[in-house]
Amino acid sequence: MTSQAHFTRLLELLHKEREEDLNQFLQLVRERPLGERVAQGFAWHPVKVLQTGFALGEKVFLVVERSTRLNEPHQLRAGQTVNLFTSREHVAQPEKQGVINYVERNRMKIILNARDLPEWLDLGPLGVEMLFDDRSFSEMEKALQKVVKAKGDRLAELREVMTGNGKNASWRESDPSSAAEGDGAPLDSVALNPSQQAAVHAIVNCRDVAVIHGPPGTGKTTTLVAAIREMCRRENTVLVTAPSNTAADLLTERLAATGLNVVRIGNLSRVDESVLGHTLDAILAAHPESRNIKKVKIQAAEYRRQARRFKRSFNADDRREREHLKQQARELEAWANTLEDRLVEQVLDGAQAITCTLVGAAHPVLEKRHFRSCVIDEAAQALEPAAWIPIAKCSRVILAGDPYQLPPTVKSQEAARGGLSNTLIERCLDVLPQAVHLLNVQYRMHRAIMHFSNEYFYGGALQAHETVGDRRLLSLDAGGETLTVFEPVVFVDTAGAGFEEKLNESVKGNQSRAVSRYNPEEALLLREHLLQLLEKFPEGRNPSIGLLSPYREQVNYLEDMVREDPVLAPLLLPGGGLNINTIDGFQGQERDVIYISLVRSNARHDIGFLSDYRRMNVAMTRARMLLVVVGDSATIGQNRFYQAFLDYCAEHGRYQTAWEYMR
């Protein structure tokens, strides 16, 4: 397929995905009565305002608390676009858009896209509801159209190379003449292993594309940070991107820790508090010149306020005075904007690295900027149209990720079948093998935890570093003597125990595809196993633990169950060492002990999206020293992947039955 045909096809698939996403949103949310939206968790109503104030960037925020359906599961998450609304009748403009900053049980902080609170805030019942955010689709479409139209420029060259229709002029050791400028400079990578050093060397010296394949625990982020530091010695500013805000925040934090001047671009409500100080808004707010800009804006606002005081009936002098005030307000506002634009340019010019999400690369402050290098981390989770947003701003591309971990989310089955779920890094692994560099030493997990994924996904290419390969979970007494040595891999089989999966009642009658499943008996079994494990550890010496499930409803059930348990509930407090999450939400993290609740148990042997083995690869490789998987072998064992895993546990780990934990 020619590159033009490929991108034309991508545009068609993107339109199908947008249409499906919008249709699902309308069916689930917008077209349903308010009471039903609340019942299904797409809205909170009524809510009361607990706190208001101003966030960075002069945006107003408020903290609300729901008054009904307390502690019930819902669909609202940090980073989502929402509507704050009043259900009071005859109110002009009864809605204000904003972004959720955080959600904690029954409370939510929203940063509004406004500088003032709505006038109707105290007039009547308030609510918060999910909105459809079309900006991502719009920016992806613009990027694809730009790529299609590119002709005779660097973007056109990258387009041909990355679709397999051009030659990748990557640096080769055998051909020093093709090395990038500055190749002779020493690499600051003495703390890296040989595969990481080779990757850094390739990144720094590639001309077109470099691909870093980083399986779990192999130090992909460490390698990228080392490479970006080297790039910053040779380039003015490096553009560093990732599909999610979480990944962009992590890179910001890690780069800043090395002493680099990093500027994080993005919506403040989607940025983690740990990196707020590196955001453009925070840097501008702390700049001495910002005080003068703010004074000018305040004066402009005062002139506008004075102009509005004039009534309908006023004489010619009043009319001239009002126009004069309006003109002064416009001039002051223009002056303030000019000063602010200069300050923004000054800050960005001084940045060694600019970090943002893929869609965030379309931010207006970056519109006219071009970079020599663009880094895309977690590229295996990025839709290809999104990846081209930052690529269109650079001369060379570094992709990092692992196509055997979580894929991007595609809601349209037609678009997925058409190829929208195929990522750019996957294609580069295929058409540019000479540009691919595998990180082959993992530093996270015991080799028994690593081995199954290593053989199934990575052809046995990985090796466990000597510091972790034989590291087991141990229970020690007060004197340091070993009490218990735990097997690294355990499967607890619920077959024959009658632990049938259940469908979330709140969506049971819904004809849409938004289905969530849970298995309460399996959750109780997991709790029993966990309690017995904790009994073997002296107080205060518990390992760090993660409870994971592919299904959100099972996570909700586990959370409620743990909160109601007097022994386990304290572990959910900060510093308690226990985290409960979906597999998707936990990617990038690790714990000493990982429990996985598979949920599926039915006579049809239906495993749903457990059939995406990449999700299980992510889950299993989060554990450092102990992996415990709980599931029904009768249901999952009909699948070749899971049967292979069951055989592996029986041969190399510990295979138990639910009956051992049923009291």
N, C-alpha and C positions, 0 to 999 in steps of 0.2 A: 504494500500500500504506500502511495506517495505521502509525503508529509502534509500536503494540502488536503488530501482526502482524509487523512487521519484526524486533522483538527476540525474539518467540517463535520466529521462524524462525532467528534467529541462535543461540539456545540449542540448537535441534535440530541445526544444523550443527556447533556446538561439540562436542556429544556424539558426533557421527559422527567428528570429527577426533580426539577423545580415544581413541575406540575403535580407530581405525585406527593411531594412534601407539602405543598399548599393544600391539596385535596384532603390529605390525612389530617392536617391541622384544622381545616374547616369542619370536617366530619366529627373530629374528636372534641373541638373546642368551640369555634365561633358560631356554628349553627345550632348549638344545643342551648337550652334554657340555662340561666345563671345557676339555678339550684342543682342542675345536673352537672354543670362544669365544676361546681364546688364539690359535689359528691365524688366525682371522678378524679379530683385532685389537680385540676387545671386552673383553679382559682381559689382564692381565700376571700370569704365574705360571710359576715362582716369582719372588719379589722379595726383596731383602735391604735391611734398614734401614741407611741411612748416617748419618742425623742425626735427632734429635728435639728438641723445644723447645716454647715457648709463644708463640703469636701474640697480637696485640691482642685484647681481649675475653676473655682468659684461656682461649682455645681452644688445645688441644694440636695440634702439627703434627709431621709426620715426612716425611723425604725418603727415597724408596725407589729402588732400581735393579733393573731386570729382569736376570735371569741367563741367559735364553735368548732366541732370536729377535732378537738384537741388531741395531739399526738397521733392522729391518723396519717397514713401514708399519703403522699402527694407527688406531683410531677414537677414542682417548681425547684430550680437549682440555681446556684451561683453562676453568674454570667449570662443568664437568659434575659431577653428583652421582655418587659412586662408593661401593662397598663395599670396605673393607679386611677381609680374611677370612683365617682359618687353615684349612688342609685337614687339620689334625691331628684325629683322631677323639676323641669323648667329651669335647669342650670345651664348657662351658656358654657360651651367647651368643657364638658364634665369629665374629661380624660387628660392624663399627662403620662407621657412615655418615660421609661427609665430602664435601668439595668439592675438586676439583683446583685448586691455585693456579697451577702452571705445569708444562709438560712440555718438557724439553730432551733430545731424542734418547732416551736410555735411562734418563733420570732423571725423577722426578716428585715434586712437593711436594704433600702433601695436608693440608688443615686439617680435623681431625675435629670432629664435632658433640659434643664432650665436653671435659671439663676434665682428664681423666686418660687415660694410655695404657692400652690393654687389657692385662689380666694375662697373656694368652696370646702376647704379642708375641715372646717368646723360646722358645716351646715347639715350634714346628714350621714347616712350609712356609707362607709367606704369599703372598697374591695380592691384586690389585686388579681389580675388575670394574665395568662401567658399570651404573648403576641407572636405573630409570624415575622421572622426577621429575613427580609429579602436582600439585604445588602451583600451578603456573601455571594449569592448567585449573580448579582449584578456585576460585582468586581471580577468574578471568574469569567463571565461572558466577555467583559471588556478586554481581559488579558488574552483570551483565546482569539478574539477578533484582531488584536494587535499582532499576535504571532502569525496568523494567517496572512495578514497584509505585509508583513516584514519582507523586504526585498533589498538585497545588496548591502546589508548591514550585519552587525555582530549577532543580533537576535535571529536573523535568518540563518546564519551559520550554526548557531546552537540548535536551532530547530531541526536542521538536517542531521546534525551529529546525533542528537538524542532520539531521533526516530529511526536511526540506523541507515540513513540515506547519505551520510557524510562521513568524513574521516575525522576521528578524534585525535587531535594533535597533542596527546598526553606526553608528558616528559618521560623519556626512557633513558635508563642509565647507560645503555650502549650508544646513545646518540646525544652527547652533551650539547650539541649545537641547538637542540630543541628545548633545552632547559629555560625556564622562565628567568627573567632578570632577578638577580640577587640570589641565584642558586648556590653560589659559593659560600654564603653566610652560614655559620655553624647553627645547628638546630638545638634549641634548648629542650631536649627530650631525654636527658640521661636517666630519668626515673622511669621511663617507659620500657616495656618489653620489646623484643625485636619486631613483632608484628605491628605493635603500636607505633614504633619509630618509623617503620616502613610506610605506614599510613600517613603519618605527619609529613614525611618527606614527599610522598606523592601529592598530598593536598597542596603543600607550599609551592610545588614546582609544576603542577598541571597547567596546561594552557586552556583546555576546554572543560572537561568533566573529570571529576574524581568521585568514586563511589566507595564509601566505607561501610562494609557489612559487619555489623556489630551484634552478634548473638547475646543472649542474656548474661550479664555479669562480666563481660569482656572489657569493660572500661571504655565504652564508646564515647561517653560524655567527657571523660578525662582526656581521651585522645583528641577530641574536637577542641577542647579548651587549649591544649598544648599547641595544636595547629593554628588556631585563631591568634594566639599570642605571637606566633612566628609570622603570620600574615600581617599583623599590625605593625611589625617592624619594617615591612616593605610597602605597605599601602596606607593611604590616608585614613580610610574608614572601611570596616568590613560589615556587610549586612548579614545579620544572623537571625534566622527565622525557624519557626516550627509550626505545626498545624494547630496546636492548642496553646492556650495561655499558660497552663501549668508547665509545659515544656519550655516555653519562652522565658518564664520566670526563673526556672532552674538554670538555664544558660546564663541569664542575667546575673544571678547570684554567684555562680561559679566563676564567671569571667571577672566580675567586680572583685572577688576574693583574691585574684591574682594581681590586683593593682591597676587593671585596665580602666580607662574612663569609658563607662558604658552608659548609654542612654536608652531607656525602655520606652517604646512608642506604643500607645494603646489606650483603650478606655479604662480610666482609673478604677471603675467598679469591677473590672475583670482582672485586675492585677493583684497579686498576693501582697499582703502588708509587708512582708520581708524585703520586698524590692521597691516599695513606694518611693523611697529616697532617690532611686535611680530613674524615675519616670521624668519625662520632659516637663510635665506640669509641676512636679515637685522642685525640679532644678530651676525652673523659671520663677516659682514662688519664692525661692530662697535667694534669688539674685537681687543685689541692691537696686538695680535699675527698675525692677518690677514695682517698687513702691511708687516711683514717679508715674509709671504707666497707670497704676491703679488710681492715683489721684486724678489723673486726666479723665479716666473713665467715670469716676464718681462725679466730677464736675459736669461731664457731658450728660450724665443721667439726671443731674439736678436741673440743667437747662431744659431737658425734655419734660421734667415734672412741672416746671414753671410754665412751659408753653401749654400744657394740658389744663392749666387752671382757668384759662380764658373760656368764657361761656359762649353760647351761640350768638347772642346779641352783644356785639362790641363794636366800637367805632374804628375809624381808619387807623388812628394811632395805636390802638390795641392790636389791630391786625398786623401792623408793621412790627410791633414789639414781639408778637408771637412768632412771626416769620424770622425775625432776627435771632430769637432764642433757638429756634429749630436749626438755623444755619450754623450758629455757634456750636450746637450739639453735634452736628454732622462733621464740622471741621475738627473738633476735639476728638471725636470717635475715630476719624480717619488718621489723625496724628498718632493716637494711641495704638491703632492697628499697625501703623508703619513702624513705630518703635518696637512693638511686640514682634513683628515679623523679623526685624533686624536682630533682636535678641534670640529668637528661635534659630536663625541662621548661624549666629555666633556659637550657640550651644552645640548644634549639630556638626558644625565645622570642627569643633574641638573634640568630638567623640571619636574614640578609637574603634568602638563597636556600637552599632545600633541594633537593638533586638526588638523583635515584634513577631506577631503571628503572620501566617501567609497572607491572610486577608488584610491584616494590619499594615502590610507593605504598601497598600494602596492609600494610606493616610495622606491627606493633603500636604503635610509638611515634607513628605518625601517625593512629591509629584515630579519635581524637576531635578531630582538627584540621580546620579548614575554611579554605580560602584564597580570596582574592578572584580570583586569576589562576592558571591552570595553563598551562604551556608544554609542548607535545609536539613534540620535534624528531624528525627522520627518521620523520615520521608515515606516509610511504608504505611503510615497512617494518613497520608495526604492524598486527596483527590488530585489527579493530574492537572485539571484546570486551575486549581488553587496554587499548585506549585509554580505555574507560569507567571503568577503575579510578581513575585520577587525576581524570577529569572529574567523577566523583561527589563529589569533595571541594572543588569550586570553584564560583565564580559566573560565570566567563567563561573562554573557551578560545582559545589561540593554537596553531594547527597550522602546522608548517613542514616542508617536504620537497619531493620531486619524484616524481610518480607514473610518470615515465619512466625511473626508475632501479630498483634491485632491489626486487621485491615481497616481501611476507611469505611465509614458508614454510608451505605447506599440504600435508600428506601424504595426506589423503583426497581422491581425485579426485572423489568424489561431493559432498563438502563444498565443494570448489573450484568445481565446476560450479554448485552451489547459491548461491554468492555469498560464501562465507567469505573468498575471496582478494580481494574488493573492499574497499578500505580506506575509512576515514572521510574522509580528505582528498580522495580521488577523488570521493566523493559531494558533499562541500562545494564542490568545484570546479564541479560540475554544478548543484547546487540553490542555491548562494549565490555567484553570480559577482561580486556587488557587494562581497563580503568578501575577494576574492582579489587579491593584490598580487604581480606578477611582478618578480623581480630580473632585469634585462635586460643587465647588463654583466658579462662574465666576465674574470677576471684571471689565468687559469692558462695557457692554451694558445695556440699559433699559430693564426691564423684558418683556415688550411687544415685543421688537426686538428679545429677546432670546426665547420667549415662543414657537413659531412655530417650530423652529429647535429642541428645547428641547423635545417637544412631539413627533415629527416625527422621530428623529434620536436617542435620548438618553432616551426614555421611561419616560420622566419627572423627571429624576434623578438630574438634575441641579437646583441650586438655585442662584438667583442674590444676590450679597453681598449688604448689606444695604447702602453702599456708592454710588451704581450705580443703584439700582433697580428702583428708582423713579426719577432719574436724567433726566430732559427734556432739550431740546434745548430752550433757552430763548433769546429774543432780548431785550436789556436794553438800556435806553436812557443815556445821559451824567450824569444824576443824580443818576443812578442806579435803576430807576423805570422800571418795566417790561412793554415792549411794546407788545410782542407777545409770546405766548406759543405754540410750535409746537407739533402736534401729532407725536409720535415716528415712526409709520409705515404708509406709503402712497403708494398706487398703482395708477398710472396714466394710464388709459386704452385708447389705440389708435384704438380699434375696430370700424370699419365703417368710419374711417378718410381717408382711401386710402393710408396709409403709408406702401407700399409694400417693402419688403426686396430686395436688389440688390446683384448681384454677382460681385466681383472684376473684372474689365475689363482686368487687366493684366494677369489673369489666366483663363479667360473665355473659351478660346479655348484649354486649356490644358486638356489632357485626364487623368492626374494623379488625385490622391485624395486630392491634396493640394488646397482646396477651401476656400476662405475667403468671408464673407458676411458683408454687411453694410446696414444701413437704414438711409438715410440722413434726411428725415422728422422727424423721431424719435429723431435724434440728435438735430435738431432745436427745437423740443418741450422740450427736456431736458434743452437746453440752456435757453429757456424762463422761465421755472420753476426755474432754478438756479438764473437768473437775478432777478426774483420777490422775491426770498428768500433773496438775498443779499440786496435788497432795504430796507429790514426791519432792517438792522443792521447799526449802526453809522459807519462812516469811521474808519478803523483801528481795528474794533472789530468783524471781520468776523470769523466764526468757521472754523476749518480745514475741507477740503472737498476732497473726492475721487470720480472720475468718472470712473466707471468700465463697462466692457463689456466682454462677453465670446469670442468675435471675434476681432482679431487683426486689421482687416480693419476698423471696427467701431471705434476702439481706434485711429487709424490714422486719420480718418475723424474728430473725436472729437478734437484731438490735433490741426489740421489745423483750425478748426472752432473757437476754443478758442483763438488761436494766432492772428486771424484776428479781434477779438472783442476788441475794445478799453477799455471796462470795465473789461473783464476777463483776457486779455493777461498779465497784471502786476501780476496777482495771480500765474502765472507759474514761476515767478522769484524766486530765493532762498529766503525762508522765506515768500513767498506769500500764502502758505497754501493750494494750489490746486495741486492735483496729478491725472494724467490720465493714466490708465494702464489696461491690461487684468486682468481677475480674477486670472489666474495662476500666473501672475507676481506680484500681490499684496498680495499674501498669506503671513501671518505673520505680516502684517501691520494693522493699524486701523485709523479711522478718526472720528471727531464729526458727520459728515454728509457723507453718502454714497449714490450715485446714481448708479443704475444698468440699463443699456440699453440692453434689451433682444434681439433686432434686428429682431427676426423671425416673419414674417407676410406674410402668404400665404394661398391660398384657399385649399391647401392640408392638412393643419394642421400639417405640418412637422416641428418638433422642433430641428432636428439635434442632436448635442451633448449637448443641453440643457437637454436631457434625462438622463445625468449623474448628478443626484441630488446632489452629493457630491460637485460639482462645485458651485452650488447655495448655498449650506450650507456655504461654504467658503465666498461667496460674501455677503450674508445677515448678517453674523456675524462679518463683519468688522466695522459696524456702532456702535458708542457709544450712540448717542442720537436721530438720525434721519436717517431712511432708506426710500429712495424713489426708487421704482421700476417702470420702464416705459416699457410697452409691450402691445401686442395685445391679449386680452382675447379670441377672436374668434379662434386664432391659438393655444395658449398654454392651453386653458381651456378644450380641449379634453383629456388632460393628467391628471391623478388622482392627482399627486403631485401638479401640478400648480393650479388645480381647488381647492384643499384644501387650498392652499395659498391665492387664490382669496377670498374664503369664509372667511378665517381668517382676511384678510384686511377689508372686508366689516363689520365684526362683532367687531373686536378689534382695527381697525385702521381707516384710511380715504381712501375711494375709490372715485377717481375722473375720469373724462373723458378728452380726449385731447381737446374737444371743449371749455373747460374752459380757455385754454391757447392759442387758435388760434385767432389772431387779424386780 
